[in-house]
Amino acid sequence: MRPPRLLVLPLLLVAALSAGCGGSPDGQGLGVGGSDRTLAIVGTSDIADSNLFAAVLKPGFEKAYPQYTVTYQGNATAQAMAFAKTGQFSALIVHAASLENQFVADGFSTAPYGRAIFWGDFVLLGPKNDPAGVMSGGAATADPAAAFAKIAAAGAAGKAHFIARETGAGTDVTSHKIWATTTGVATCAVSTENGGGAMPSTASGDCDTSSPAYPSWYTVTGAKQGANVQYADVCSPASGAPDCYVFTDRGTYDYLASTGALSTVRPVVEGDSGLLVNSFHAYAINPDAVPDGSKVNSAAATAFLDWITSPSGQKAVGSYLAETGDAPFRPDAAPVIRLDATVRNAIAGTLANVVPGTPSLSGQKVTLEVAGKPVASALTDAQGRFSIAHARPAGSDCALTTGPITQVEDATLHPAFGDLLQPAVLALCAGAPTSPSARAEG
């Protein structure tokens, strides 16, 4: 669909910004496989456009592993996966479960699932005057489906535009899930291959990807995450164009806002539950599944996955943009162990994934260790609770621990989607080790 005439000029700006996203030092362009000293990562553009790669991941990893130089190419998730399959990259970072499960099923990951690395939330941004009436009492809401429906109605009345990427991005996949839950909005069905859900359309049935029938208020830019947000930010009644709304990740919004790059849009829908949860996973690419697998640096990829899920890597990620008051990337590499202080003559508590809405961690072994040796253990029940029949030890080295955990997070997908969690550690005595996720709680 051609954008409305008054939005064409900003689109030229978006094209320029999009072309520049992920350039040096983000490693834009195909990876430089084949070097023992180079790690080429491809992934979602959020990682580059939020500046997380340049500010945290690159310097942190290269300091921990000075033998490697790491580059990053940011793309839409579907495009990143396509690049990963060329054999030019060694690792992948994405955030779309209904696409990741297909990548794993096709054999492109060295592990049965990706490693959980961090999570955040998606936000819907809109203008201060909020012509669609999305906000409640001037405050952001947590109901994306109702908000999307209001924007569609305002769009049909000529009062608003929804700015979409439609590039196969993880953000697109989530927005399609939200559109599928709206009422009163004409949509078409997005194929399972493309992540499922629905998309606004003037034609019903299955979406025609070769010739999409977008409604006039649904403006598609084809841009990367940051450029797409800046596109929406330049919409204003002063130019005669309807105000614009845009769906994006918290990290990209926080970074652009912190640099003064945004003047119009602000969060009108936000929250950390339901369809707004944004989980990221990292994969080491299987050299046997790609052309010329010798270019895949498996050792470097494994080192990166080990670093980003380590206490230092998780702390670095969780500290990024924390001064905004709501750190956009929250560590989730390992679950947390929470103690129940009301239980006597036993050590009891709950083992839980830190990401909202994830299934309980049932059937997992929790072990009491004293001086580095296992003393007693118990399995978690259906709610992730455990009780170890042992008095709480006294001393300088005791802790509750788990092993690595393989967890199915969404059994409704075919194949099922899951992830790999690192061991959890909760110190019970002074001097005991800390949690691999740096988020152990007592």
N, C-alpha and C positions, 0 to 999 in steps of 0.2 A: 504494500500500500504506500502511495506517495504521501509524505507528511503534509499537513496543511501548509499553505504557502507562507504564512507568517512564521513557521517553524523551520523553514528551509535554511535560512542563514545560520541559526544556531547549530543545525545539523552539520554544517561545514566545520564549525568549531569542534563538534564532537568527533568528526572523522579525524581531525588533526590530533586531538587529544588521544583518541583510541589508538592511532598509529604509533603514538609515542609511549603508550603505557608499556611497562615491562622492558624498556630499553636498558642500556647499561646503567646501573650494575645488575639489572634484573635478568639479563641474558636473553633478550628477545631474539627470536630466530631459532632455527633448529639447533638442537643440542650438539655439543662437540664430543661425541662418544669416542671411545678408543683410547683415551688418555688415562693412565693410572692415577693421575693427580687431579682429574676434573670430575666433578659430579654435576650432571645436568638434570635438573628437576623441571617437570612440566606440571601445570596445575591450574586451578581456578584463578581468575584474574583478581579476586578479592585479596589474595595473599600479596600481590604486587600493589594493587591500587590502594590498599590500606596502609602501605609502606611497612608492613610487618616483615617482609622478606629483607628489605634493605636495612631496616633499623634493628632487627632482632635475629632473624634466622641465619642470615649470611654471616654477620660478625660473630655470633655466638658459636655456630658450628665450626667456622674456620679457626676460631681461638681454641676450641676443644680438640680439633683435628687439623693442625696446621699443615699436614701433608696434602690436604685437598683444597681446591678452589671450587666454589659452588656457584652455579648460574641458575636462573629461574625464568621460565617462559610462562606468562600468564595468558590464559585463554578461557573461553567458556568450558564448562566441565566436559561436555561431549566432544568438543574440539581437542581438549587436553588429552582425553583418552585416545582419540584417533592418533594424535602425535605420539603418545606413549607406545602405541602398537607399531610404530615405524622402526623401533630399535635405536632411535637417536637420543633417547633419554634413559635414565637409570631409576628414577623415582617419580612418584605421582602423588599430588595432594589435591583432593576433591571433596565435594560436600553434597552429593545427591545419591541417596541410598538406592533409588530405583534405576540408576545407571551403573552404580558401583557393583551391584550384584551381578550384572551382566558381564562386566569387565573381569570379575573373578571367575565366573562360570566358564568363560572362554579361555581360561588358563593363563592370563597375562600377569597374574600376581604370583609371587614366590610363596605366599602363605594363603591359607584357606579363607582368610578375611584380611581387611586392612587394620592397621593399628589406630586406635582412638588416640587423637593428639590434643584436640581442644574443641570447645563448643562456644557458641554465642547465640545471638538472636537476630532474626530479620526484622527490619523496621519499614513501615510505610511512611514515606515523607510527603508532605504537602505544604501548600502556601499558608501564610498566617491567617488570611481571611477565610480559608477552608470553605470554598463555595459548595462542596458536596455535603457539608455538614457531618463530617466523619467524627470529629472530636466530641467529647461529652463534657459540657460545662467548661469548655476551653482547655480541657486536658486530653492527652492521648488516651485512646482506648486499647483494649487487648482483643478486639473481635475483628480479625481481618476479613472474614467472609461478609459481615454486614458492611464494612467499610468499602470493600470492592463493589458490592451491589449499589451502594450510594453513589460511588464514582461513576458507575455505568449509567445510572439514571441522570446524574448531572451532565455526563458527557452527551447523552441523547438530547438533553435540553440546551446543548451548546455552551455549557458553563465550565467544563473541565476536560482535560485529557489525561489518559493513563499512558505513561511513557514506559515501554517495554523493550527488552533486548531481543528476545526470541532468537537466541544464538545456540540453544542447547545448554545454556548455563544452569548451574545448580539453583540459582535464583529463579530462573524460568520454571524449573521443575516444581519448586515449592509454590510459586504463584499459580501454576496450573492446578495444583492440588486445592488451592484456595478457591479458584474460580469454579471448580467442580462442586464445591459445597455452597455456592451462592444460590439464591432464589430470585427468579424474575429476570435473569440475565440470559440472553441467547448465546449459546456456546456450541462448539464442536468438540468431539472427543479426540484427545491426544493419544497416539498409539503407545502401547506398553514399551515398545522399542525406544520411544522418545521420552520415556519417563512417566507416561500416563497422565491422568487428570483431564482438564478441559481448558479451552481458550475462547475468549470472546470472538464471535463470528456471526456474520450475516447469513451463513449457510449452516444447516444442521448436519447431523451425522458425523462421520469421521473427518478430521481436519485434513484439508488438501494442502500438503506441505509444498507442493510445486506452485500453487497459486492461492495463497491464503485469502480468505474473505474477511479481512479485518473491518470492524465498524469504524466510522470516521473519527471517533474519539479515541481509538486505540492506536497510538503512534509507535511504530516499531523503528528503532534506531540501528540495530545490529551492532551496537557499540559494546565496549567492555564496561565493567561495573562503574568505575569512577567517572568515565565520560558520560555514561547514561544518566548518572545523578546530576552532573553539571548541565546536561541538556535540560532536565526538568527544572533546574534552578533558574534558568534564564527566561522561563515563561512568566509573563506578567500582564495584567490588564492594561497597563500603560502602553504596551505595544499593540494592543488590540487583539491579542491572542488569549484564549482561555487559560486559566491557571492549570498547572500540571501536578500530578501525583506520580511517585515512582517508588517501586519496591526494591530494597537493597539490603546489604548486610550491615550490621552495626559497625564493624571495623572500618569499612570504607567511609561511612557517614562520619564517624568520629574523627577520622584522619582529615577529611576534607574540611570539616567544621573547625578543627583545631588550627588549620593553616589559613583560615579566613577565605577559603575558596567558595563558600556558599553564603548567599545573602537572602535567599527567599524561602527555601524549604526547611522544614523541621519535622521531627517525628510526630505523626498524628495517630499511628498505631504502633505499639511496642509491647513486649512482654517476653517472658522466658518459659513459656509452656505451649503445648499444642503445636500447631503448624508453624509457629514462629521460631521454634528451636532449630538451630543451625549447627549441625555436627560435622566436623572435619575429620578425614581419615587419610593416612599416608600408606603408600604401597611401594614395595621394592618390585621392580619389573622383572618378570621371568625371561632370562636371555634365550631360553629354549623356545619361546613362543613368538619371537620377533625375528624379522630378517636380520642377518648378520649380528647375532647375539653377542659376538665378541666386543662390540662397541658398548655394551651395557657394563657399567662399573658396579658390580654387585657388592663388592667390599665397601665402597663408598656409600652406596645406598643403605646398606645395613648399618653403617656407622651413623648416618644421618638419622635413621629411625631410632637407633639406640639413644642418640643425643637428645632428640626432641621429646622422647618419653622419659628421659632421666630427670632427677630432681632439679638440676641446674637448667635444663632446657625448659621444663615446665614452669619454673619460677620466672625465667626470662619472658616467656610468652604471656604469663599472667600479669606481669608488671607493665606490659606495653599499654600506653595511653590510660593507665590506671588513674592518672590525675584528672581525667574527665569525670570521675565519680562512679563510673560503671565500666570497668575494664571490658573491652569487646571480645577478647579471646580468653576463655576460661579453661584452665587445665583440666583434662579428664582422662589422662592416660591410665590411671589406676583408680579403682573404687575406694571408698572410705569405710573405715571401721568405726562405728559409733557404739560406745558402751552404754549399757543400761545400769544406772547407778542404784536402782531400787532392788536389784537381785542380790540375795545374800548366799554365801557359801558356794558361789559359782561365779564364773566370769561370763557375762552374757551381754549381748548387743546385737547389732545389725550390720550386715555387709551390704553396701548399696553403691550402685553406679551414681556418679554425681550429676549426670545429665537428666533433666526432668523428662518424665514420660517413658523412660526405659524400663524394661521388665525387671522384676525382682531377680536378684542373683541367688537362685535356689540351687541346692545340691553342691555347694562349694565348700571346700575344706578350710576351716580356720584353725590355726595351730598356735598353741602357747609355747613360746621358746624361752628358755632360761639359759643364759651364758652361751647362746648360739645353738643350743640343742633342743629338739622337740620334746615337750614334757606331756602334753595332752592335746587333744583336738576334738572337733565336732563338725558336722555338716550343717549348712544352713537349711532352713525349712523353706516352704513355698513363698514366704514373705522376706526371705533373706536373713531371718533371725537365727541366732545360735546361742548355745549355752554349754560352757565347758565346766564340768564338775571338778573344779580345782580352786583352792583359795588363791586369792591374788598374791603373788610372790613379792617378797621384799628383796631388794638388792640393787645392783647398779647396771644390770643388763638383762632385761626381760621385755618381751614384746609379743603382740599378736600378729601373725603373718598369714598370707595366702600365697599360693603359687600363681603363675600366669593363668588368666581366665579367657576362654573362648566363649563368647556370648552371642546368641541369636537375638538381634534387636527388633527385627520385623519379620515375623513368620508369614505375614500375608503376601509378601512379595514372592515371586517365583522366578528364579530360586530365592530362597530365604536370604535376608541380609543380616550379617553379623559383624562383630569386630573383635579385636584382640585387646585385652586389658592387661596391664602390667601388674606384678605382685603388689599387694597392699601391705603396709606395715604400720602398726600403731604401738608406739612406745608406752610401756606400762611403768618402766623404771627409768631413772636418770641414766643417760649414757647409751640407751638403746638406739638402734638405727631409725632413720626417718623414712616416711613413705616415699616411694618412687614418684608419686604424683605431687609431692610436697603439699598434700591436702588432707593428710590423716587428721582425724578428729577424735577427741575424747569426750 
